[in-house]
Amino acid sequence: MLKCKDACRLVSESQDRPLTKREKIALRLHLLICRYCKNYEKQLNFIREQTEKWRNQNFKDK
């Protein structure tokens, strides 16, 4: 079972690279039981989505 530190690292890394099958399974299992890491994943996804929207709005004309 992953520790929260490792789960958060994988959540962050998943934004930059595809996770291996083993990493995905371990992370999903951890996120099923840990609401804190699940919340971290949601927050990170929200920040990424908002950054993309901001970038598209501010740089589409340039």
DSSP file (Angstrom, degrees, kcal/mol; ACC not computed):
  #  RESIDUE AA STRUCTURE BP1 BP2  ACC     N-H-->O    O-->H-N    N-H-->O    O-->H-N    TCO  KAPPA ALPHA  PHI   PSI    X-CA   Y-CA   Z-CA
    1    1 A M              0   0    0      0, 0.0     2,-0.1     0, 0.0    26,-0.1   0.000 360.0 360.0 360.0 137.2    0.0    0.0    0.0
    2    2 A L        -     0   0    0     24,-0.3     2,-0.2     1,-0.1     3,-0.0  -0.403 360.0-128.1 -71.9 148.3    1.3    3.5   -0.9
    3    3 A K     >  -     0   0    0     -2,-0.1     4,-2.5     1,-0.1     3,-0.3  -0.601  30.5-107.4 -85.7 159.5    2.0    6.1    1.7
    4    4 A C  H  > S+     0   0    0      1,-0.2     4,-2.9    -2,-0.2     5,-0.3   0.881 119.9  57.3 -56.8 -40.1    0.4    9.5    1.2
    5    5 A K  H  > S+     0   0    0      1,-0.2     4,-1.7     2,-0.2    -1,-0.2   0.918 110.8  42.7 -57.0 -45.0    3.7   11.0    0.3
    6    6 A D  H  > S+     0   0    0     -3,-0.3     4,-2.2     2,-0.2    -1,-0.2   0.867 112.6  53.1 -71.3 -37.0    4.2    8.5   -2.5
    7    7 A A  H  X S+     0   0    0     -4,-2.5     4,-2.5     2,-0.2    -2,-0.2   0.925 109.4  48.4 -64.3 -44.2    0.5    8.8   -3.6
    8    8 A C  H  X S+     0   0    0     -4,-2.9     4,-2.3     1,-0.2    -1,-0.2   0.877 109.6  53.2 -64.4 -36.9    0.8   12.6   -3.9
    9    9 A R  H  X S+     0   0    0     -4,-1.7     4,-2.8    -5,-0.3    -1,-0.2   0.923 110.6  46.8 -62.5 -43.4    4.1   12.2   -5.8
   10   10 A L  H  X S+     0   0    0     -4,-2.2     4,-2.3     2,-0.2    -2,-0.2   0.881 109.0  54.2 -67.5 -37.7    2.3    9.9   -8.3
   11   11 A V  H  X S+     0   0    0     -4,-2.5     4,-0.5     2,-0.2    -1,-0.2   0.945 112.8  44.2 -58.9 -46.8   -0.6   12.3   -8.6
   12   12 A S  H >< S+     0   0    0     -4,-2.3     3,-1.3     1,-0.2     4,-0.4   0.924 113.4  49.8 -64.1 -45.1    1.8   15.0   -9.5
   13   13 A E  H >X S+     0   0    0     -4,-2.8     4,-2.3     1,-0.3     3,-1.5   0.822  99.6  66.0 -64.7 -30.4    3.8   12.9  -11.9
   14   14 A S  H 3< S+     0   0    0     -4,-2.3    -1,-0.3     1,-0.3    -2,-0.2   0.717  94.2  60.6 -65.9 -18.4    0.6   11.7  -13.7
   15   15 A Q  T << S+     0   0    0     -3,-1.3    -1,-0.3    -4,-0.5    -2,-0.2   0.726 115.8  32.0 -75.5 -21.8    0.2   15.3  -14.8
   16   16 A D  T <4 S+     0   0    0     -3,-1.5    -2,-0.2    -4,-0.4    -1,-0.1   0.663 127.3  13.7-110.4 -22.6    3.5   15.1  -16.7
   17   17 A R  S  < S-     0   0    0     -4,-2.3    -1,-0.3     0, 0.0     2,-0.2  -0.988  81.7 -92.4-152.0 155.9    3.9   11.5  -17.8
   18   18 A P        -     0   0    0      0, 0.0     2,-0.2     0, 0.0    -3,-0.1  -0.536  44.2-128.8 -69.6 136.7    1.8    8.3  -18.2
   19   19 A L        -     0   0    0     -2,-0.2     2,-0.0    -5,-0.1    -9,-0.0  -0.529  23.2-107.5 -81.6 152.9    2.0    6.1  -15.1
   20   20 A T     >  -     0   0    0     -2,-0.2     4,-2.8     1,-0.1     5,-0.2  -0.314  33.8-105.8 -70.1 164.3    2.9    2.5  -15.4
   21   21 A K  H  > S+     0   0    0      1,-0.2     4,-2.5     2,-0.2     5,-0.2   0.908 123.0  51.3 -58.9 -41.7    0.1    0.0  -14.9
   22   22 A R  H  > S+     0   0    0      2,-0.2     4,-2.5     1,-0.2    -1,-0.2   0.917 111.0  47.5 -62.5 -44.0    1.5   -0.9  -11.4
   23   23 A E  H  > S+     0   0    0      2,-0.2     4,-2.7     1,-0.2     5,-0.2   0.917 111.5  51.1 -63.4 -43.3    1.6    2.8  -10.4
   24   24 A K  H  X S+     0   0    0     -4,-2.8     4,-2.8     2,-0.2     5,-0.2   0.929 112.1  46.0 -60.2 -46.1   -1.9    3.4  -11.7
   25   25 A I  H  X S+     0   0    0     -4,-2.5     4,-2.5     2,-0.2     5,-0.2   0.937 114.1  47.6 -63.6 -47.2   -3.3    0.4   -9.7
   26   26 A A  H  X S+     0   0    0     -4,-2.5     4,-2.0    -5,-0.2   -24,-0.3   0.909 114.5  47.3 -61.3 -41.9   -1.4    1.4   -6.5
   27   27 A L  H  X S+     0   0    0     -4,-2.7     4,-2.9    -5,-0.2    -2,-0.2   0.937 111.3  49.8 -66.3 -46.6   -2.5    5.0   -6.8
   28   28 A R  H  X S+     0   0    0     -4,-2.8     4,-1.5     1,-0.2    -2,-0.2   0.904 110.8  50.5 -60.2 -41.8   -6.2    4.1   -7.5
   29   29 A L  H  X S+     0   0    0     -4,-2.5     4,-0.8    -5,-0.2    -1,-0.2   0.921 112.3  47.0 -61.7 -43.3   -6.3    1.8   -4.5
   30   30 A H  H >X S+     0   0    0     -4,-2.0     4,-1.7     1,-0.2     3,-1.0   0.924 109.8  52.8 -64.3 -43.6   -4.8    4.4   -2.3
   31   31 A L  H 3< S+     0   0    0     -4,-2.9    -1,-0.2     1,-0.3    -2,-0.2   0.769 101.0  62.8 -66.3 -24.5   -7.2    7.1   -3.5
   32   32 A L  H 3< S+     0   0    0     -4,-1.5    -1,-0.3    -5,-0.2    -2,-0.2   0.816 116.6  28.1 -67.1 -29.6  -10.2    4.8   -2.8
   33   33 A I  H << S+     0   0    0     -3,-1.0     2,-0.7    -4,-0.8    -2,-0.2   0.586 110.7  69.8-109.4 -11.6   -9.3    4.8    0.9
   34   34 A C     X  -     0   0    0     -4,-1.7     4,-1.9     1,-0.2    -1,-0.2  -0.880  49.3-177.4-116.3 105.1   -7.6    8.2    1.5
   35   35 A R  H  > S+     0   0    0     -2,-0.7     4,-2.2     1,-0.2    -1,-0.2   0.789  83.3  59.5 -69.6 -26.3   -9.8   11.2    1.2
   36   36 A Y  H  > S+     0   0    0      2,-0.2     4,-2.0     1,-0.2    -1,-0.2   0.926 109.3  41.1 -69.7 -44.3   -6.9   13.6    1.7
   37   37 A C  H  > S+     0   0    0      2,-0.2     4,-2.4     1,-0.2    -2,-0.2   0.865 113.5  54.4 -70.6 -35.6   -5.0   12.4   -1.3
   38   38 A K  H  X S+     0   0    0     -4,-1.9     4,-2.2     2,-0.2    -2,-0.2   0.909 109.0  48.9 -62.2 -41.3   -8.2   12.2   -3.4
   39   39 A N  H  X S+     0   0    0     -4,-2.2     4,-2.6     2,-0.2    -2,-0.2   0.897 108.8  53.0 -64.3 -40.8   -8.8   15.8   -2.5
   40   40 A Y  H  X S+     0   0    0     -4,-2.0     4,-2.6     1,-0.2    -2,-0.2   0.913 108.5  50.7 -59.6 -43.1   -5.2   16.7   -3.5
   41   41 A E  H  X S+     0   0    0     -4,-2.4     4,-2.3     2,-0.2    -2,-0.2   0.920 110.9  48.3 -61.4 -44.3   -5.8   15.0   -6.9
   42   42 A K  H  X S+     0   0    0     -4,-2.2     4,-2.3     2,-0.2    -2,-0.2   0.914 112.5  48.5 -62.5 -43.4   -9.0   17.0   -7.4
   43   43 A Q  H  X S+     0   0    0     -4,-2.6     4,-2.5     2,-0.2    -2,-0.2   0.912 111.3  49.3 -64.6 -42.8   -7.3   20.3   -6.5
   44   44 A L  H  X S+     0   0    0     -4,-2.6     4,-2.3     1,-0.2    -1,-0.2   0.903 111.6  49.0 -64.6 -41.0   -4.4   19.6   -8.8
   45   45 A N  H  X S+     0   0    0     -4,-2.3     4,-2.5    -5,-0.2    -1,-0.2   0.896 110.6  51.3 -64.0 -40.1   -6.7   18.8  -11.7
   46   46 A F  H  X S+     0   0    0     -4,-2.3     4,-2.6     2,-0.2     5,-0.2   0.929 110.3  48.5 -62.4 -45.8   -8.7   22.0  -11.0
   47   47 A I  H  X S+     0   0    0     -4,-2.5     4,-2.3     1,-0.2    -2,-0.2   0.913 112.1  49.3 -61.4 -42.9   -5.5   24.1  -11.0
   48   48 A R  H  X S+     0   0    0     -4,-2.3     4,-2.2     2,-0.2    -1,-0.2   0.927 112.1  47.9 -63.1 -44.9   -4.4   22.4  -14.3
   49   49 A E  H  X S+     0   0    0     -4,-2.5     4,-2.3     1,-0.2    -2,-0.2   0.914 113.1  47.6 -62.3 -44.1   -7.8   23.0  -15.9
   50   50 A Q  H  X S+     0   0    0     -4,-2.6     4,-2.6     1,-0.2    -1,-0.2   0.873 110.4  52.1 -67.2 -36.8   -7.9   26.6  -14.9
   51   51 A T  H  X S+     0   0    0     -4,-2.3     4,-2.7    -5,-0.2    -1,-0.2   0.911 109.6  49.7 -64.5 -42.3   -4.3   27.2  -16.0
   52   52 A E  H  X S+     0   0    0     -4,-2.2     4,-2.6     2,-0.2    -2,-0.2   0.924 111.7  48.3 -61.8 -44.9   -5.2   25.8  -19.4
   53   53 A K  H  X S+     0   0    0     -4,-2.3     4,-2.3     2,-0.2    -2,-0.2   0.929 113.1  47.8 -60.8 -45.7   -8.3   28.0  -19.7
   54   54 A W  H  X S+     0   0    0     -4,-2.6     4,-2.4     1,-0.2     5,-0.2   0.925 112.7  48.5 -62.2 -45.1   -6.3   31.1  -18.7
   55   55 A R  H  X S+     0   0    0     -4,-2.7     4,-1.7     1,-0.2    -1,-0.2   0.913 112.0  48.8 -63.0 -43.0   -3.5   30.3  -21.2
   56   56 A N  H  X S+     0   0    0     -4,-2.6     4,-0.7     1,-0.2    -1,-0.2   0.876 114.5  45.5 -65.6 -37.4   -6.0   29.7  -24.0
   57   57 A Q  H  < S+     0   0    0     -4,-2.3     4,-0.2    -5,-0.2    -2,-0.2   0.878 118.7  40.6 -72.2 -38.2   -7.9   33.0  -23.3
   58   58 A N  H  < S+     0   0    0     -4,-2.4    -2,-0.2    -5,-0.2    -1,-0.2   0.657 124.5  32.9 -89.1 -16.7   -4.7   35.1  -22.9
   59   59 A F  H >< S+     0   0    0     -4,-1.7     3,-0.7    -5,-0.2    -1,-0.2   0.331  86.5  95.1-122.8   7.0   -2.6   33.7  -25.7
   60   60 A K  T 3< S+     0   0    0     -4,-0.7    -2,-0.1     1,-0.2    -3,-0.1   0.805  90.2  46.8 -71.0 -26.2   -5.1   32.7  -28.4
   61   61 A D  T 3         0   0    0     -4,-0.2    -1,-0.2     1,-0.2    -2,-0.1   0.523 360.0 360.0 -90.0  -6.0   -4.7   36.0  -30.2
   62   62 A K    <         0   0    0     -3,-0.7    -1,-0.2     0, 0.0    -2,-0.2   0.441 360.0 360.0-102.3 360.0   -0.9   36.0  -30.1
